[in-house]
Amino acid sequence: MDYRHKRIKPKRYYFSGALSEFYLTRRELQCVQGVLLGHTMASVAIMLGLSRRTVEFYLGNIKYKLQVQSLAELIKLCREYLKLQDQ
């Protein structure tokens, strides 16, 4: 019996248009969706069973990927370019 585990490739959720080379992980997508729906980071954390700091970390990763400085810029880009179909 072969017990070697294959590395599972995580699903990626891609942006559309000018940002098509950028993607989010499942958790990053869940965090940004919560914020896009108007929830605070604390309430997103409770809904996902995470700490508020973890949600901040995920949103920070997204801001780094997209090279934006603020949460407002992040929300604007996500509303414009995020496709909710995984590839």
N, C-alpha and C positions, 0 to 999 in steps of 0.2 A: 504494500500500500504506500502511496506517495503522499507524504504529509507536508510537502512544501506548499506554502500558501502563495497564491498569486496576488500581486499587488492590485487592489481594486482601484480603478480610475474613478475619481469623484465626478459626479455630474457637473457640468459647467453651464451657466446661464449667461448667454452673450448679450451684449448691447447691440443696437442696430446703428446703421448709418456711419457717421464719422468715427464712432467709438467701437466699431465691430471687432477690433482685435482684443478688446477688454472683456473679461468675464468675471462672474461672481461664483463663489461656492454656494452650496445650499444654505448654510447658516448665514453667510453674508446677505444673501437674498432675503431670507426671513427677517433679518434685522432691519434692512432697508425698507422692506415692505411695511413693517410695523410703523416706522417713522413716517413713511409716505402716507399712511392712513391717519396720521395725526397723533399717534401715541407717543408718550415720553419714553426715554431710554429705560427708565425704571419699570414702566408698565410692559414694555417689550420684553425686558428681562424676565418678569414674572410669567408672562404668557409662554415664553420659550423654556422656562426652567433654568435660566442662567443668572449670573450676577450682573448688576448694572455695568460693572467694569468690563466684563466680557463683551457685552453689547458695544460699549465704547471702543473696545479693541477691534471688533469686527468692522465697525463703521470707520475707524481709523485706517484699517487695511484698505477699505474701498477708496477713501480719500487719497491715500498714497498711490493706489493703482491709477486713479483718474487724475492725479496731480491737481487736486483742488484743496483749498485752504479751510473752507468753512462747511458746516452742515447745510447751510442754505444753498451754497453752490452745488453740493452733492445732491440735494433734493431736486434742484432744477435740472441737472444733467440726467438723473434717473428718470424723472418724469418725461423728458424728451426722448431718451434713447434706449431705455430698458425694454427688451422684449421678454416676455414671460414664457417663451418656449425654450426648452433646453435642447442643446445640440451635442 
